[in-house]
Amino acid sequence: MQRFLILIGLVFIAAGLSWPWLSRLPFGRLPGDISIERDDFSFHFPLMTGVLLSLVLTLLLWLWRK
């Protein structure tokens, strides 16, 4: 469990340091993401981004088990 937490911490540090490059990726702005903007209200639901990330994580965890 300790190694897992250290690994997660290192992943967060790497993501934080590489944020200028990661923010240029189209995640959150994919076709199928729901975005509603009104005068005093905005709602954003990244549906396709969530599906895509779920598929990638499922594939990575499946490969890691084998």
The first five atom37 places (N, CA, C, CB, O) and aatype in JSON, in Angstrom:
{
  "aatype": [12, 5, 1, 13, 10, 9, 10, 9, 7, 10, 19, 13, 9, 0, 0, 7, 10, 15, 17, 14, 17, 10, 15, 1, 10, 14, 13, 7, 1, 10, 14, 7, 3, 9, 15, 9, 6, 1, 3, 3, 13, 15, 13, 8, 13, 14, 10, 12, 16, 7, 19, 10, 10, 15, 10, 19, 10, 16, 10, 10, 10, 17, 10, 17, 1, 11],
  "atom_mask": [
    [1, 1, 1, 1, 1],
    [1, 1, 1, 1, 1],
    [1, 1, 1, 1, 1],
    [1, 1, 1, 1, 1],
    [1, 1, 1, 1, 1],
    [1, 1, 1, 1, 1],
    [1, 1, 1, 1, 1],
    [1, 1, 1, 1, 1],
    [1, 1, 1, 0, 1],
    [1, 1, 1, 1, 1],
    [1, 1, 1, 1, 1],
    [1, 1, 1, 1, 1],
    [1, 1, 1, 1, 1],
    [1, 1, 1, 1, 1],
    [1, 1, 1, 1, 1],
    [1, 1, 1, 0, 1],
    [1, 1, 1, 1, 1],
    [1, 1, 1, 1, 1],
    [1, 1, 1, 1, 1],
    [1, 1, 1, 1, 1],
    [1, 1, 1, 1, 1],
    [1, 1, 1, 1, 1],
    [1, 1, 1, 1, 1],
    [1, 1, 1, 1, 1],
    [1, 1, 1, 1, 1],
    [1, 1, 1, 1, 1],
    [1, 1, 1, 1, 1],
    [1, 1, 1, 0, 1],
    [1, 1, 1, 1, 1],
    [1, 1, 1, 1, 1],
    [1, 1, 1, 1, 1],
    [1, 1, 1, 0, 1],
    [1, 1, 1, 1, 1],
    [1, 1, 1, 1, 1],
    [1, 1, 1, 1, 1],
    [1, 1, 1, 1, 1],
    [1, 1, 1, 1, 1],
    [1, 1, 1, 1, 1],
    [1, 1, 1, 1, 1],
    [1, 1, 1, 1, 1],
    [1, 1, 1, 1, 1],
    [1, 1, 1, 1, 1],
    [1, 1, 1, 1, 1],
    [1, 1, 1, 1, 1],
    [1, 1, 1, 1, 1],
    [1, 1, 1, 1, 1],
    [1, 1, 1, 1, 1],
    [1, 1, 1, 1, 1],
    [1, 1, 1, 1, 1],
    [1, 1, 1, 0, 1],
    [1, 1, 1, 1, 1],
    [1, 1, 1, 1, 1],
    [1, 1, 1, 1, 1],
    [1, 1, 1, 1, 1],
    [1, 1, 1, 1, 1],
    [1, 1, 1, 1, 1],
    [1, 1, 1, 1, 1],
    [1, 1, 1, 1, 1],
    [1, 1, 1, 1, 1],
    [1, 1, 1, 1, 1],
    [1, 1, 1, 1, 1],
    [1, 1, 1, 1, 1],
    [1, 1, 1, 1, 1],
    [1, 1, 1, 1, 1],
    [1, 1, 1, 1, 1],
    [1, 1, 1, 1, 1]
  ],
  "atom_positions": [
    [[0.82, -1.19, 0.0], [0.0, 0.0, 0.0], [0.87, 1.25, 0.0], [-0.94, 0.0, 1.21], [0.51, 2.25, -0.63]],
    [[1.99, 1.21, 0.7], [2.86, 2.37, 0.76], [3.46, 2.68, -0.61], [3.97, 2.15, 1.77], [3.55, 3.85, -1.0]],
    [[3.86, 1.65, -1.33], [4.43, 1.86, -2.66], [3.39, 2.43, -3.61], [4.99, 0.55, -3.22], [3.7, 3.27, -4.45]],
    [[2.16, 1.96, -3.48], [1.08, 2.47, -4.33], [0.85, 3.96, -4.08], [-0.22, 1.68, -4.08], [0.69, 4.72, -5.03]],
    [[0.82, 4.37, -2.82], [0.62, 5.77, -2.5], [1.78, 6.63, -2.99], [0.44, 5.95, -0.99], [1.57, 7.75, -3.47]],
    [[2.99, 6.12, -2.88], [4.15, 6.85, -3.39], [4.06, 6.97, -4.9], [5.47, 6.14, -2.98], [4.36, 8.03, -5.45]],
    [[3.64, 5.91, -5.57], [3.49, 5.95, -7.02], [2.42, 6.96, -7.44], [3.13, 4.56, -7.55], [2.63, 7.71, -8.39]],
    [[1.3, 6.98, -6.75], [0.25, 7.95, -7.06], [0.76, 9.37, -6.84], [-1.01, 7.69, -6.18], [0.47, 10.26, -7.64]],
    [[1.52, 9.6, -5.78], [2.1, 10.91, -5.53], [3.05, 11.34, -6.63], [0.0, 0.0, 0.0], [3.04, 12.49, -7.05]],
    [[3.87, 10.41, -7.11], [4.78, 10.72, -8.21], [4.04, 11.02, -9.5], [5.75, 9.56, -8.43], [4.45, 11.89, -10.27]],
    [[2.94, 10.31, -9.74], [2.12, 10.59, -10.92], [1.52, 11.99, -10.83], [0.99, 9.54, -11.07], [1.51, 12.72, -11.83]],
    [[1.04, 12.39, -9.66], [0.49, 13.73, -9.49], [1.56, 14.8, -9.67], [-0.16, 13.88, -8.12], [1.3, 15.84, -10.28]],
    [[2.75, 14.56, -9.16], [3.84, 15.51, -9.34], [4.21, 15.64, -10.82], [5.08, 15.07, -8.52], [4.41, 16.74, -11.32]],
    [[4.28, 14.5, -11.52], [4.6, 14.53, -12.95], [3.52, 15.26, -13.73], [4.78, 13.11, -13.49], [3.82, 16.02, -14.64]],
    [[2.25, 15.02, -13.39], [1.16, 15.7, -14.08], [1.19, 17.21, -13.79], [-0.19, 15.11, -13.65], [0.91, 18.01, -14.68]],
    [[1.53, 17.58, -12.58], [1.62, 19.0, -12.24], [2.75, 19.7, -12.98], [0.0, 0.0, 0.0], [2.6, 20.84, -13.43]],
    [[3.87, 19.03, -13.1], [5.01, 19.63, -13.8], [4.79, 19.71, -15.3], [6.27, 18.85, -13.51], [5.31, 20.6, -15.96]],
    [[4.02, 18.77, -15.84], [3.79, 18.76, -17.28], [2.45, 19.4, -17.65], [3.84, 17.33, -17.81], [1.99, 19.22, -18.78]],
    [[1.82, 20.13, -16.74], [0.52, 20.72, -17.0], [0.49, 21.67, -18.2], [0.06, 21.45, -15.78], [-0.5, 21.66, -18.93]],
    [[1.52, 22.48, -18.44], [1.46, 23.35, -19.63], [1.28, 22.56, -20.93], [2.73, 24.2, -19.73], [0.63, 23.04, -21.86]],
    [[1.83, 21.39, -21.02], [1.69, 20.57, -22.22], [0.4, 19.76, -22.18], [2.9, 19.64, -22.38], [-0.23, 19.56, -23.22]],
    [[0.02, 19.29, -21.01], [-1.21, 18.5, -20.89], [-2.46, 19.34, -21.15], [-1.29, 17.88, -19.51], [-3.46, 18.82, -21.64]],
    [[-2.41, 20.63, -20.83], [-3.59, 21.48, -21.02], [-3.88, 21.73, -22.49], [-3.41, 22.8, -20.3], [-4.98, 22.15, -22.83]],
    [[-2.93, 21.47, -23.37], [-3.15, 21.65, -24.8], [-3.88, 20.46, -25.42], [-1.82, 21.86, -25.51], [-4.37, 20.57, -26.54]],
    [[-3.97, 19.34, -24.72], [-4.68, 18.18, -25.24], [-6.18, 18.47, -25.27], [-4.38, 16.93, -24.37], [-6.67, 19.27, -24.48]],
    [[-6.91, 17.82, -26.17], [-8.34, 18.16, -26.31], [-9.25, 17.52, -25.27], [-8.8, 17.75, -27.67], [-10.46, 17.54, -25.46]],
    [[-8.72, 16.96, -24.19], [-9.58, 16.35, -23.18], [-10.46, 17.41, -22.55], [-8.75, 15.63, -22.1], [-9.99, 18.48, -22.17]],
    [[-11.74, 17.12, -22.46], [-12.72, 18.07, -21.94], [-13.37, 18.87, -23.05], [0.0, 0.0, 0.0], [-14.35, 19.58, -22.8]],
    [[-12.86, 18.78, -24.26], [-13.43, 19.49, -25.4], [-13.68, 18.53, -26.56], [-12.52, 20.63, -25.84], [-13.68, 18.95, -27.71]],
    [[-13.89, 17.27, -26.26], [-14.13, 16.27, -27.3], [-15.57, 16.34, -27.78], [-13.8, 14.88, -26.78], [-16.44, 16.79, -27.05]],
    [[-15.83, 15.89, -29.01], [-17.22, 15.8, -29.46], [-17.98, 14.82, -28.56], [-17.3, 15.35, -30.96], [-17.51, 13.71, -28.31]],
    [[-19.12, 15.22, -28.08], [-19.89, 14.4, -27.16], [-19.84, 14.92, -25.74], [0.0, 0.0, 0.0], [-20.65, 14.5, -24.91]],
    [[-18.92, 15.84, -25.45], [-18.91, 16.49, -24.14], [-20.03, 17.51, -24.11], [-17.52, 17.15, -23.85], [-20.25, 18.24, -25.08]],
    [[-20.73, 17.57, -23.0], [-21.9, 18.45, -22.87], [-21.46, 19.75, -22.21], [-23.04, 17.76, -22.06], [-20.9, 19.74, -21.11]],
    [[-21.72, 20.85, -22.87], [-21.37, 22.16, -22.33], [-22.53, 23.12, -22.58], [-20.06, 22.7, -22.97], [-22.91, 23.37, -23.72]],
    [[-23.08, 23.67, -21.49], [-24.19, 24.61, -21.56], [-23.75, 25.9, -20.88], [-25.5, 24.03, -20.9], [-23.33, 25.88, -19.72]],
    [[-23.84, 27.01, -21.6], [-23.46, 28.3, -21.03], [-24.61, 29.28, -21.2], [-22.17, 28.85, -21.7], [-25.09, 29.49, -22.31]],
    [[-25.04, 29.86, -20.11], [-26.09, 30.88, -20.1], [-25.47, 32.16, -19.54], [-27.34, 30.42, -19.24], [-24.27, 32.22, -19.28]],
    [[-26.29, 33.18, -19.35], [-25.79, 34.45, -18.82], [-25.17, 34.31, -17.44], [-26.91, 35.46, -18.77], [-24.06, 34.8, -17.2]],
    [[-25.87, 33.63, -16.53], [-25.37, 33.52, -15.16], [-25.14, 32.07, -14.74], [-26.35, 34.18, -14.22], [-25.07, 31.77, -13.55]],
    [[-25.02, 31.19, -15.71], [-24.91, 29.76, -15.39], [-24.08, 29.07, -16.47], [-26.32, 29.1, -15.27], [-24.25, 29.33, -17.66]],
    [[-23.19, 28.2, -16.04], [-22.45, 27.37, -17.0], [-22.36, 25.95, -16.43], [-21.02, 27.95, -17.28], [-22.13, 25.75, -15.24]],
    [[-22.55, 24.98, -17.31], [-22.53, 23.58, -16.92], [-21.69, 22.83, -17.94], [-23.97, 22.98, -16.83], [-21.9, 22.96, -19.15]],
    [[-20.73, 22.04, -17.46], [-19.88, 21.27, -18.34], [-19.81, 19.84, -17.82], [-18.46, 21.9, -18.45], [-19.44, 19.61, -16.67]],
    [[-20.17, 18.89, -18.68], [-20.13, 17.47, -18.32], [-19.32, 16.74, -19.38], [-21.56, 16.87, -18.2], [-19.82, 16.51, -20.48]],
    [[-18.06, 16.37, -19.08], [-17.19, 15.74, -20.07], [-17.51, 14.26, -20.26], [-15.73, 15.89, -19.66], [-16.78, 13.39, -19.77]],
    [[-18.59, 13.96, -20.96], [-19.07, 12.6, -21.13], [-18.09, 11.74, -21.92], [-20.43, 12.61, -21.83], [-17.66, 10.7, -21.44]],
    [[-17.73, 12.16, -23.11], [-16.83, 11.36, -23.95], [-15.42, 11.31, -23.38], [-16.8, 11.94, -25.37], [-14.73, 10.3, -23.54]],
    [[-14.98, 12.36, -22.73], [-13.67, 12.34, -22.08], [-13.65, 11.28, -20.99], [-13.32, 13.73, -21.49], [-12.67, 10.55, -20.86]],
    [[-14.71, 11.19, -20.22], [-14.8, 10.17, -19.18], [-14.82, 8.76, -19.74], [0.0, 0.0, 0.0], [-14.19, 7.86, -19.19]],
    [[-15.54, 8.57, -20.84], [-15.59, 7.25, -21.48], [-14.21, 6.88, -22.01], [-16.64, 7.24, -22.63], [-13.76, 5.75, -21.83]],
    [[-13.54, 7.83, -22.66], [-12.22, 7.57, -23.2], [-11.2, 7.25, -22.11], [-11.75, 8.76, -24.02], [-10.43, 6.3, -22.24]],
    [[-11.21, 8.02, -21.03], [-10.29, 7.75, -19.92], [-10.6, 6.41, -19.26], [-10.37, 8.87, -18.89], [-9.68, 5.7, -18.85]],
    [[-11.86, 6.07, -19.15], [-12.24, 4.78, -18.59], [-11.72, 3.63, -19.44], [-13.75, 4.69, -18.46], [-11.21, 2.64, -18.9]],
    [[-11.83, 3.75, -20.75], [-11.33, 2.7, -21.64], [-9.81, 2.57, -21.54], [-11.73, 3.0, -23.08], [-9.29, 1.45, -21.5]],
    [[-9.11, 3.69, -21.5], [-7.65, 3.65, -21.41], [-7.21, 3.04, -20.08], [-7.06, 5.05, -21.56], [-6.31, 2.19, -20.06]],
    [[-7.82, 3.45, -18.98], [-7.46, 2.9, -17.67], [-7.8, 1.42, -17.58], [-8.16, 3.67, -16.56], [-7.04, 0.65, -16.99]],
    [[-8.93, 1.01, -18.14], [-9.29, -0.4, -18.14], [-8.26, -1.22, -18.91], [-10.69, -0.6, -18.75], [-7.85, -2.29, -18.47]],
    [[-7.85, -0.71, -20.07], [-6.85, -1.41, -20.87], [-5.51, -1.49, -20.13], [-6.66, -0.7, -22.2], [-4.88, -2.55, -20.13]],
    [[-5.09, -0.4, -19.51], [-3.82, -0.41, -18.78], [-3.85, -1.37, -17.59], [-3.49, 1.0, -18.29], [-2.89, -2.11, -17.36]],
    [[-4.94, -1.37, -16.84], [-5.04, -2.28, -15.7], [-5.14, -3.73, -16.15], [-6.24, -1.93, -14.84], [-4.61, -4.62, -15.48]],
    [[-5.8, -3.99, -17.26], [-5.89, -5.34, -17.8], [-4.51, -5.82, -18.24], [-6.87, -5.4, -18.99], [-4.14, -6.97, -17.98]],
    [[-3.74, -4.96, -18.89], [-2.39, -5.33, -19.3], [-1.46, -5.52, -18.11], [-1.82, -4.28, -20.24], [-0.56, -6.36, -18.14]],
    [[-1.67, -4.72, -17.05], [-0.82, -4.8, -15.87], [-1.02, -6.12, -15.13], [-1.1, -3.62, -14.94], [-0.08, -6.66, -14.55]],
    [[-2.25, -6.65, -15.15], [-2.53, -7.92, -14.48], [-1.86, -9.09, -15.17], [-4.02, -8.17, -14.4], [-1.49, -10.06, -14.51]],
    [[-1.69, -9.02, -16.48], [-1.12, -10.14, -17.22], [0.34, -10.12, -17.17], [-1.55, -10.13, -18.63], [0.99, -10.99, -17.74]]
  ]
}
